[in-house]
């Protein structure tokens, strides 16, 4: 049986709905119309995906922010506090 992390190498958080959504995907794209689309592909035994596919999407206005999230606690990664 496959797990969510078999479909992407990065962990993302999307906010704007009633609850944040956490997604494993290779990349996240904002389309010309403002939709947010997560792309990835199934990796058999940790290899590279044969085909990229749309894994998840949010319509324009249905999302507010997205960021790379920590696997430990889901908080943003690679941010430096402003001093």
The first five atom37 places (N, CA, C, CB, O) and aatype in JSON, in Angstrom:
{
  "aatype": [20, 20, 20, 20, 20, 20, 20, 20, 20, 20, 20, 20, 20, 20, 20, 20, 20, 20, 20, 20, 20, 20, 20, 20, 20, 20, 20, 20, 20, 20, 20, 20, 20, 20, 20, 20, 20, 20, 20, 20, 20, 20, 20, 20, 20, 20, 20, 20, 20, 20, 20, 20, 20, 20, 20, 20, 20, 20, 20, 20, 20, 20, 20, 20, 20, 20, 20, 20, 20, 20, 20, 20, 20, 20, 20, 20, 20, 20, 20, 20, 20, 20, 20],
  "atom_mask": [
    [1, 1, 1, 1, 1],
    [1, 1, 1, 1, 1],
    [1, 1, 1, 1, 1],
    [1, 1, 1, 1, 1],
    [1, 1, 1, 1, 1],
    [1, 1, 1, 1, 1],
    [1, 1, 1, 1, 1],
    [1, 1, 1, 1, 1],
    [1, 1, 1, 1, 1],
    [1, 1, 1, 1, 1],
    [1, 1, 1, 1, 1],
    [1, 1, 1, 1, 1],
    [1, 1, 1, 1, 1],
    [1, 1, 1, 1, 1],
    [1, 1, 1, 1, 1],
    [1, 1, 1, 1, 1],
    [1, 1, 1, 1, 1],
    [1, 1, 1, 1, 1],
    [1, 1, 1, 1, 1],
    [1, 1, 1, 1, 1],
    [1, 1, 1, 1, 1],
    [1, 1, 1, 1, 1],
    [1, 1, 1, 1, 1],
    [1, 1, 1, 1, 1],
    [1, 1, 1, 1, 1],
    [1, 1, 1, 1, 1],
    [1, 1, 1, 1, 1],
    [1, 1, 1, 1, 1],
    [1, 1, 1, 1, 1],
    [1, 1, 1, 1, 1],
    [1, 1, 1, 1, 1],
    [1, 1, 1, 1, 1],
    [1, 1, 1, 1, 1],
    [1, 1, 1, 1, 1],
    [1, 1, 1, 1, 1],
    [1, 1, 1, 1, 1],
    [1, 1, 1, 1, 1],
    [1, 1, 1, 1, 1],
    [1, 1, 1, 1, 1],
    [1, 1, 1, 1, 1],
    [1, 1, 1, 1, 1],
    [1, 1, 1, 1, 1],
    [1, 1, 1, 1, 1],
    [1, 1, 1, 1, 1],
    [1, 1, 1, 1, 1],
    [1, 1, 1, 1, 1],
    [1, 1, 1, 1, 1],
    [1, 1, 1, 1, 1],
    [1, 1, 1, 1, 1],
    [1, 1, 1, 1, 1],
    [1, 1, 1, 1, 1],
    [1, 1, 1, 1, 1],
    [1, 1, 1, 1, 1],
    [1, 1, 1, 1, 1],
    [1, 1, 1, 1, 1],
    [1, 1, 1, 1, 1],
    [1, 1, 1, 1, 1],
    [1, 1, 1, 1, 1],
    [1, 1, 1, 1, 1],
    [1, 1, 1, 1, 1],
    [1, 1, 1, 1, 1],
    [1, 1, 1, 1, 1],
    [1, 1, 1, 1, 1],
    [1, 1, 1, 1, 1],
    [1, 1, 1, 1, 1],
    [1, 1, 1, 1, 1],
    [1, 1, 1, 1, 1],
    [1, 1, 1, 1, 1],
    [1, 1, 1, 1, 1],
    [1, 1, 1, 1, 1],
    [1, 1, 1, 1, 1],
    [1, 1, 1, 1, 1],
    [1, 1, 1, 1, 1],
    [1, 1, 1, 1, 1],
    [1, 1, 1, 1, 1],
    [1, 1, 1, 1, 1],
    [1, 1, 1, 1, 1],
    [1, 1, 1, 1, 1],
    [1, 1, 1, 1, 1],
    [1, 1, 1, 1, 1],
    [1, 1, 1, 1, 1],
    [1, 1, 1, 1, 1],
    [1, 1, 1, 1, 1]
  ],
  "atom_positions": [
    [[0.84, -1.18, 0.0], [0.0, 0.0, 0.0], [0.89, 1.24, 0.0], [-0.96, 0.0, 1.22], [1.89, 1.28, 0.71]],
    [[0.53, 2.23, -0.77], [1.32, 3.46, -0.83], [0.89, 4.42, 0.27], [1.16, 4.13, -2.21], [-0.21, 4.33, 0.82]],
    [[1.79, 5.35, 0.59], [1.49, 6.4, 1.56], [1.61, 7.75, 0.87], [2.45, 6.31, 2.8], [2.08, 7.83, -0.26]],
    [[1.18, 8.8, 1.55], [1.18, 10.14, 0.95], [2.57, 10.56, 0.5], [0.63, 11.15, 1.94], [2.71, 11.18, -0.55]],
    [[3.61, 10.25, 1.29], [4.94, 10.71, 0.91], [5.53, 9.93, -0.26], [5.86, 10.6, 2.09], [6.64, 10.24, -0.69]],
    [[4.84, 8.94, -0.78], [5.26, 8.27, -2.02], [4.96, 9.12, -3.25], [4.55, 6.91, -2.15], [5.38, 8.77, -4.35]],
    [[4.26, 10.23, -3.08], [3.82, 11.04, -4.21], [4.54, 12.38, -4.34], [2.36, 11.29, -4.1], [4.32, 13.11, -5.3]],
    [[5.4, 12.71, -3.4], [6.12, 13.98, -3.49], [7.3, 14.02, -2.56], [5.2, 15.12, -3.18], [7.34, 13.32, -1.55]],
    [[8.28, 14.85, -2.91], [9.49, 14.95, -2.1], [9.44, 16.1, -1.11], [10.68, 15.11, -3.0], [10.31, 16.19, -0.23]],
    [[8.46, 16.98, -1.22], [8.36, 18.13, -0.32], [7.03, 18.09, 0.41], [8.51, 19.45, -1.11], [6.05, 17.52, -0.07]],
    [[7.01, 18.71, 1.59], [5.81, 18.76, 2.43], [5.35, 20.21, 2.47], [6.1, 18.21, 3.89], [6.13, 21.1, 2.82]],
    [[4.12, 20.46, 2.12], [3.57, 21.81, 1.99], [2.38, 22.0, 2.9], [3.17, 22.09, 0.54], [1.68, 21.04, 3.24]],
    [[2.15, 23.24, 3.31], [0.95, 23.6, 4.05], [0.22, 24.67, 3.26], [1.29, 24.11, 5.49], [0.83, 25.61, 2.75]],
    [[-1.1, 24.53, 3.15], [-1.94, 25.52, 2.47], [-2.97, 26.0, 3.49], [-2.64, 24.91, 1.18], [-3.65, 25.19, 4.13]],
    [[-3.08, 27.32, 3.64], [-4.05, 27.89, 4.58], [-5.12, 28.67, 3.82], [-3.34, 28.79, 5.61], [-4.96, 28.99, 2.64]],
    [[-6.19, 28.97, 4.51], [-7.26, 29.76, 3.92], [-8.62, 29.13, 4.09], [-7.0, 29.99, 2.47], [-9.64, 29.82, 4.04]],
    [[-8.65, 27.83, 4.28], [-9.91, 27.14, 4.52], [-10.15, 27.02, 6.02], [-9.92, 25.74, 3.87], [-9.44, 27.63, 6.81]],
    [[-11.14, 26.24, 6.4], [-11.43, 26.08, 7.82], [-10.26, 25.45, 8.59], [-12.68, 25.23, 8.0], [-10.04, 25.76, 9.75]],
    [[-9.52, 24.57, 7.94], [-8.35, 23.91, 8.54], [-7.2, 23.95, 7.53], [-8.68, 22.43, 8.95], [-7.45, 23.91, 6.33]],
    [[-5.95, 24.03, 7.99], [-4.83, 23.97, 7.05], [-4.79, 22.59, 6.39], [-3.49, 24.27, 7.76], [-5.17, 21.58, 6.98]],
    [[-4.3, 22.56, 5.15], [-4.16, 21.31, 4.41], [-2.66, 21.05, 4.25], [-4.88, 21.38, 3.0], [-1.91, 21.94, 3.86]],
    [[-2.21, 19.83, 4.56], [-0.82, 19.44, 4.42], [-0.71, 18.45, 3.27], [-0.26, 18.83, 5.74], [-1.46, 17.48, 3.2]],
    [[0.25, 18.7, 2.37], [0.35, 17.94, 1.12], [1.8, 17.53, 0.87], [-0.17, 18.78, -0.07], [2.71, 18.33, 1.06]],
    [[2.01, 16.29, 0.45], [3.3, 15.87, -0.1], [3.21, 16.08, -1.6], [3.64, 14.37, 0.26], [2.32, 15.52, -2.25]],
    [[4.11, 16.86, -2.17], [4.12, 17.11, -3.62], [5.53, 17.54, -4.03], [3.07, 18.21, -4.01], [6.32, 18.0, -3.21]],
    [[5.83, 17.39, -5.31], [7.13, 17.83, -5.82], [7.18, 19.33, -6.01], [7.44, 17.14, -7.13], [8.22, 19.95, -5.81]],
    [[6.06, 19.9, -6.41], [6.03, 21.35, -6.62], [4.59, 21.84, -6.46], [6.59, 21.73, -8.02], [3.63, 21.08, -6.62]],
    [[4.47, 23.14, -6.15], [3.17, 23.79, -6.05], [3.19, 24.96, -7.02], [2.87, 24.26, -4.58], [4.18, 25.7, -7.1]],
    [[2.12, 25.13, -7.76], [2.05, 26.16, -8.8], [0.81, 27.02, -8.6], [2.03, 25.51, -10.21], [-0.27, 26.52, -8.28]],
    [[0.98, 28.33, -8.79], [-0.16, 29.24, -8.85], [-0.43, 29.48, -10.32], [0.12, 30.61, -8.06], [0.44, 29.99, -11.03]],
    [[-1.61, 29.1, -10.79], [-1.93, 29.24, -12.22], [-2.3, 30.68, -12.55], [-3.09, 28.3, -12.6], [-2.46, 31.51, -11.66]],
    [[-2.42, 30.97, -13.84], [-2.75, 32.33, -14.31], [-4.09, 32.82, -13.74], [-2.8, 32.36, -15.83], [-4.26, 34.02, -13.54]],
    [[-5.03, 31.91, -13.49], [-6.33, 32.31, -12.96], [-6.34, 32.42, -11.44], [-7.39, 31.33, -13.4], [-7.34, 32.84, -10.86]],
    [[-5.22, 32.04, -10.77], [-5.14, 32.14, -9.32], [-5.41, 30.86, -8.56], [-6.07, 33.16, -8.86], [-5.47, 30.87, -7.33]],
    [[-5.58, 29.76, -9.28], [-5.76, 28.46, -8.62], [-4.4, 27.99, -8.1], [-6.39, 27.41, -9.59], [-3.36, 28.35, -8.64]],
    [[-4.42, 27.19, -7.06], [-3.21, 26.59, -6.5], [-3.23, 25.11, -6.83], [-3.11, 26.83, -4.96], [-4.19, 24.41, -6.5]],
    [[-2.17, 24.62, -7.48], [-2.13, 23.22, -7.91], [-0.86, 22.56, -7.39], [-2.19, 23.12, -9.46], [0.23, 23.1, -7.55]],
    [[-1.0, 21.39, -6.76], [0.13, 20.6, -6.29], [0.38, 19.47, -7.28], [-0.13, 20.04, -4.86], [-0.54, 18.76, -7.67]],
    [[1.64, 19.31, -7.69], [2.04, 18.31, -8.68], [3.01, 17.32, -8.07], [2.67, 18.97, -9.91], [3.86, 17.68, -7.26]],
    [[2.89, 16.07, -8.46], [3.8, 15.02, -8.01], [3.55, 13.77, -8.81], [3.63, 14.74, -6.51], [2.88, 13.8, -9.84]],
    [[4.09, 12.66, -8.34], [3.9, 11.4, -9.01], [4.32, 10.24, -8.12], [4.67, 11.36, -10.31], [5.17, 10.41, -7.25]],
    [[3.73, 9.09, -8.34], [4.01, 7.92, -7.51], [5.45, 7.45, -7.7], [3.04, 6.79, -7.83], [5.92, 7.32, -8.83]],
    [[6.13, 7.21, -6.6], [7.49, 6.71, -6.6], [7.5, 5.3, -6.05], [8.43, 7.62, -5.77], [7.25, 5.09, -4.87]],
    [[7.77, 4.35, -6.89], [7.85, 2.97, -6.42], [9.18, 2.77, -5.71], [7.69, 1.96, -7.6], [10.24, 2.94, -6.31]],
    [[9.13, 2.42, -4.44], [10.31, 2.15, -3.62], [11.3, 3.32, -3.62], [10.99, 0.9, -4.1], [12.51, 3.09, -3.68]],
    [[10.8, 4.55, -3.55], [11.65, 5.72, -3.4], [12.32, 6.21, -4.66], [12.66, 5.43, -2.43], [13.16, 7.11, -4.58]],
    [[12.0, 5.68, -5.81], [12.61, 6.12, -7.06], [12.03, 7.43, -7.56], [12.45, 5.07, -8.12], [11.42, 8.17, -6.8]],
    [[12.22, 7.7, -8.82], [11.66, 8.9, -9.45], [10.3, 8.58, -10.04], [12.62, 9.44, -10.55], [10.06, 7.46, -10.48]],
    [[9.39, 9.57, -10.06], [8.06, 9.31, -10.62], [8.14, 9.15, -12.13], [7.1, 10.45, -10.27], [8.91, 9.83, -12.81]],
    [[7.34, 8.24, -12.65], [7.28, 8.04, -14.1], [6.5, 9.17, -14.76], [6.64, 6.69, -14.43], [6.86, 9.61, -15.85]],
    [[5.44, 9.63, -14.11], [4.58, 10.68, -14.67], [4.23, 11.67, -13.58], [3.3, 10.07, -15.3], [3.94, 11.27, -12.45]],
    [[4.24, 12.95, -13.91], [3.74, 13.98, -12.99], [2.22, 14.03, -13.14], [4.4, 15.38, -13.29], [1.69, 13.89, -14.24]],
    [[1.55, 14.22, -12.04], [0.1, 14.32, -12.08], [-0.35, 15.37, -11.07], [-0.57, 12.96, -11.79], [0.36, 15.67, -10.11]],
    [[-1.52, 15.9, -11.3], [-2.1, 16.85, -10.36], [-2.58, 16.06, -9.15], [-3.27, 17.66, -11.0], [-3.4, 15.16, -9.27]],
    [[-2.04, 16.42, -7.98], [-2.39, 15.69, -6.77], [-3.51, 16.36, -5.98], [-1.17, 15.55, -5.9], [-4.31, 15.7, -5.33]],
    [[-3.54, 17.69, -6.06], [-4.5, 18.45, -5.26], [-4.61, 19.84, -5.86], [-4.08, 18.52, -3.75], [-3.65, 20.32, -6.46]],
    [[-5.75, 20.49, -5.71], [-5.91, 21.85, -6.21], [-6.93, 22.61, -5.37], [-6.34, 21.85, -7.69], [-7.83, 22.02, -4.77]],
    [[-6.75, 23.94, -5.35], [-7.7, 24.83, -4.68], [-8.05, 25.93, -5.67], [-7.12, 25.41, -3.35], [-7.17, 26.5, -6.31]],
    [[-9.32, 26.22, -5.78], [-9.8, 27.26, -6.69], [-9.35, 28.64, -6.2], [-11.34, 27.2, -6.83], [-9.05, 28.81, -5.02]],
    [[-9.32, 29.62, -7.11], [-9.0, 30.98, -6.69], [-9.93, 31.43, -5.56], [-9.1, 31.95, -7.89], [-11.14, 31.2, -5.61]],
    [[-9.38, 32.07, -4.56], [-10.17, 32.52, -3.42], [-10.39, 31.48, -2.35], [-11.49, 33.0, -3.9], [-10.9, 31.8, -1.28]],
    [[-10.02, 30.23, -2.6], [-10.21, 29.16, -1.62], [-8.94, 28.87, -0.83], [-10.67, 27.9, -2.32], [-8.93, 28.0, 0.04]],
    [[-7.87, 29.59, -1.13], [-6.63, 29.44, -0.39], [-6.06, 30.83, -0.14], [-5.6, 28.55, -1.17], [-6.35, 31.78, -0.87]],
    [[-5.25, 30.95, 0.92], [-4.68, 32.25, 1.27], [-3.16, 32.23, 1.14], [-5.07, 32.64, 2.69], [-2.59, 33.09, 0.46]],
    [[-2.48, 31.27, 1.76], [-1.03, 31.16, 1.69], [-0.63, 29.7, 1.53], [-0.38, 31.75, 2.95], [-1.39, 28.79, 1.84]],
    [[0.6, 29.49, 1.03], [1.18, 28.16, 1.04], [2.65, 28.3, 1.35], [0.95, 27.42, -0.32], [3.28, 29.31, 1.02]],
    [[3.2, 27.28, 1.99], [4.61, 27.31, 2.36], [5.13, 25.9, 2.55], [4.83, 28.15, 3.63], [4.37, 24.97, 2.81]],
    [[6.47, 25.77, 2.43], [7.11, 24.51, 2.76], [6.96, 24.32, 4.27], [8.62, 24.48, 2.32], [7.24, 25.23, 5.04]],
    [[6.52, 23.14, 4.68], [6.23, 22.89, 6.09], [7.2, 21.87, 6.68], [4.78, 22.39, 6.25], [7.71, 21.0, 5.98]],
    [[7.43, 22.0, 7.96], [8.28, 21.07, 8.69], [7.55, 19.74, 8.88], [8.69, 21.67, 10.06], [6.37, 19.72, 9.21]],
    [[8.26, 18.65, 8.67], [7.68, 17.33, 8.92], [7.49, 17.08, 10.42], [8.57, 16.23, 8.32], [6.7, 16.23, 10.82]],
    [[8.2, 17.82, 11.23], [8.13, 17.62, 12.68], [6.89, 18.27, 13.27], [9.38, 18.19, 13.35], [6.14, 17.63, 14.01]],
    [[6.67, 19.55, 12.95], [5.55, 20.24, 13.59], [4.65, 21.01, 12.62], [6.08, 21.18, 14.61], [3.71, 21.66, 13.07]],
    [[4.91, 20.95, 11.31], [4.06, 21.6, 10.32], [4.27, 23.09, 10.18], [2.65, 21.35, 10.65], [3.58, 23.73, 9.39]],
    [[5.21, 23.66, 10.94], [5.46, 25.09, 10.83], [6.32, 25.39, 9.61], [6.14, 25.62, 12.11], [6.97, 24.5, 9.07]],
    [[6.34, 26.66, 9.17], [7.15, 27.03, 8.02], [8.62, 26.72, 8.21], [6.99, 28.48, 7.71], [9.14, 26.83, 9.33]],
    [[9.3, 26.33, 7.15], [10.73, 26.08, 7.2], [11.45, 27.16, 6.4], [11.08, 24.68, 6.65], [10.85, 27.82, 5.56]],
    [[12.72, 27.33, 6.66], [13.61, 28.23, 5.93], [13.21, 29.69, 6.06], [13.66, 27.85, 4.48], [13.41, 30.47, 5.13]],
    [[12.65, 30.06, 7.18], [12.32, 31.46, 7.44], [13.23, 32.0, 8.52], [10.84, 31.61, 7.86], [13.55, 31.31, 9.49]],
    [[13.64, 33.23, 8.36], [14.46, 33.87, 9.37], [13.64, 35.0, 9.98], [15.81, 34.39, 8.77], [13.1, 35.83, 9.25]],
    [[13.55, 35.06, 11.31], [12.78, 36.12, 11.92], [13.36, 37.5, 11.61], [12.71, 35.91, 13.43], [14.58, 37.67, 11.54]],
    [[12.5, 38.47, 11.44], [12.94, 39.84, 11.19], [13.44, 40.44, 12.49], [11.79, 40.7, 10.58], [12.8, 40.29, 13.53]],
    [[14.57, 41.11, 12.45], [15.16, 41.68, 13.67], [15.03, 43.15, 13.68], [16.61, 41.3, 13.8], [15.48, 43.8, 14.63]]
  ]
}
